[in-house]
Amino acid sequence: MTWQERREVAGVTIPDTGIAREATELVRDSASELIFHHSRRVYVFGALQGRNRDLSFDPELLYVGAMFHDLGLDERFRGSGRRFEVDSADEARRFLQAHGVPEDSVRRVWTAIALHTTPNIPQFMEPEVALVTAGVEYDVLGLGFDDLDEEQRAAVTALHPRPNFKQRILEAFADGIRPRPETTFGNVKADVLQHVDPGFRRGDFVRTILDSPWPE
């Protein structure tokens, strides 16, 4: 059975609302296969971690957050001068507002996406915010790997495979942020450019303080 036919993965129901279906189609049409399958895994892993943490979340909002979270890596955003997470969050906001979604729900999705590469903060916020990050951290970093069992992981990756994922996602990050290196200051994407771009010089927080125009 293909991903288009499946409505349940590893015990997690994939939302089948109009908004969810349109989000799937939009990301499928505009993002790479790598990002599409990663985003679907992020939803399922996030939902499974939500169960483990006994969190009550809105599946549709979590799904949209997961599906849109990496859209800002796309080539059309690389000249924005903004962090790709913000470009991704703004795309989700435009999408949800066009569908008349309440502003508080829009805010939660925007925040979930904007903070998904900012460790140690999302878990203290609304469930949708916490679980987009949890899904990303599970799929990309393997954090909490043993929170899920091998059968769950196998079910997810059978439907949304991850061949050579580690190298390919690092390449996608690098491609998405190389044209805007200034946006890596103070966040984990500086590590990516430091590994792949010999000419990259990461921002230094202490040096920035010492070199500020304040006299003392």
Solvent accessible surface area in square Angstrom, and as a share of the most:
residue,aa,sasa,rsa
1,M,160,0.72
2,T,73,0.43
3,W,36,0.13
4,Q,95,0.42
5,E,108,0.48
6,R,64,0.23
7,R,110,0.40
8,E,74,0.33
9,V,0,0.00
10,A,21,0.17
11,G,37,0.36
12,V,4,0.02
13,T,90,0.52
14,I,6,0.03
15,P,18,0.11
16,D,67,0.35
17,T,62,0.36
18,G,34,0.33
19,I,26,0.13
20,A,1,0.01
21,R,117,0.43
22,E,81,0.36
23,A,0,0.00
24,T,16,0.10
25,E,105,0.47
26,L,62,0.31
27,V,0,0.00
28,R,92,0.34
29,D,124,0.64
30,S,39,0.25
31,A,19,0.15
32,S,60,0.39
33,E,110,0.49
34,L,21,0.10
35,I,11,0.05
36,F,1,0.00
37,H,16,0.07
38,H,0,0.00
39,S,0,0.00
40,R,8,0.03
41,R,1,0.01
42,V,0,0.00
43,Y,3,0.01
44,V,0,0.00
45,F,5,0.02
46,G,0,0.00
47,A,2,0.02
48,L,5,0.02
49,Q,4,0.02
50,G,0,0.00
51,R,136,0.50
52,N,84,0.43
53,R,104,0.38
54,D,133,0.69
55,L,61,0.30
56,S,102,0.66
57,F,45,0.19
58,D,56,0.29
59,P,65,0.41
60,E,38,0.17
61,L,5,0.03
62,L,0,0.00
63,Y,1,0.00
64,V,0,0.00
65,G,1,0.01
66,A,0,0.00
67,M,0,0.00
68,F,1,0.01
69,H,0,0.00
70,D,3,0.01
71,L,2,0.01
72,G,0,0.00
73,L,8,0.04
74,D,43,0.22
75,E,128,0.57
76,R,131,0.48
77,F,22,0.09
78,R,63,0.23
79,G,79,0.76
80,S,48,0.31
81,G,43,0.41
82,R,101,0.37
83,R,67,0.25
84,F,2,0.01
85,E,2,0.01
86,V,40,0.23
87,D,1,0.00
88,S,0,0.00
89,A,0,0.00
90,D,10,0.05
91,E,30,0.13
92,A,0,0.00
93,R,88,0.32
94,R,129,0.47
95,F,19,0.08
96,L,0,0.00
97,Q,82,0.37
98,A,87,0.67
99,H,67,0.30
100,G,64,0.62
101,V,20,0.12
102,P,93,0.59
103,E,109,0.49
104,D,77,0.40
105,S,15,0.09
106,V,1,0.01
107,R,106,0.39
108,R,50,0.18
109,V,1,0.01
110,W,67,0.24
111,T,18,0.11
112,A,1,0.00
113,I,0,0.00
114,A,13,0.10
115,L,42,0.21
116,H,7,0.03
117,T,16,0.09
118,T,35,0.20
119,P,69,0.44
120,N,111,0.57
121,I,86,0.44
122,P,0,0.00
123,Q,88,0.39
124,F,163,0.68
125,M,73,0.32
126,E,50,0.22
127,P,36,0.23
128,E,4,0.02
129,V,0,0.00
130,A,4,0.03
131,L,0,0.00
132,V,1,0.00
133,T,6,0.04
134,A,5,0.04
135,G,0,0.00
136,V,13,0.08
137,E,37,0.17
138,Y,8,0.03
139,D,3,0.01
140,V,35,0.20
141,L,115,0.57
142,G,29,0.27
143,L,92,0.46
144,G,36,0.35
145,F,99,0.41
146,D,130,0.67
147,D,79,0.41
148,L,5,0.03
149,D,79,0.41
150,E,111,0.50
151,E,138,0.62
152,Q,48,0.22
153,R,36,0.13
154,A,47,0.37
155,A,33,0.26
156,V,0,0.00
157,T,41,0.24
158,A,86,0.67
159,L,18,0.09
160,H,0,0.00
161,P,67,0.42
162,R,75,0.27
163,P,82,0.51
164,N,105,0.54
165,F,6,0.03
166,K,151,0.64
167,Q,89,0.39
168,R,76,0.28
169,I,4,0.02
170,L,78,0.39
171,E,87,0.39
172,A,20,0.16
173,F,17,0.07
174,A,3,0.02
175,D,60,0.31
176,G,0,0.00
177,I,2,0.01
178,R,98,0.36
179,P,76,0.48
180,R,1,0.00
181,P,54,0.34
182,E,110,0.49
183,T,18,0.10
184,T,3,0.02
185,F,93,0.39
186,G,77,0.74
187,N,19,0.10
188,V,62,0.35
189,K,9,0.04
190,A,4,0.03
191,D,64,0.33
192,V,14,0.08
193,L,1,0.01
194,Q,99,0.44
195,H,162,0.72
196,V,60,0.35
197,D,38,0.20
198,P,125,0.79
199,G,60,0.58
200,F,22,0.09
201,R,189,0.69
202,R,99,0.36
203,G,41,0.39
204,D,75,0.39
205,F,137,0.57
206,V,94,0.54
207,R,124,0.45
208,T,75,0.44
209,I,97,0.49
210,L,113,0.56
211,D,91,0.47
212,S,40,0.26
213,P,136,0.86
214,W,199,0.70
215,P,125,0.78
216,E,194,0.87
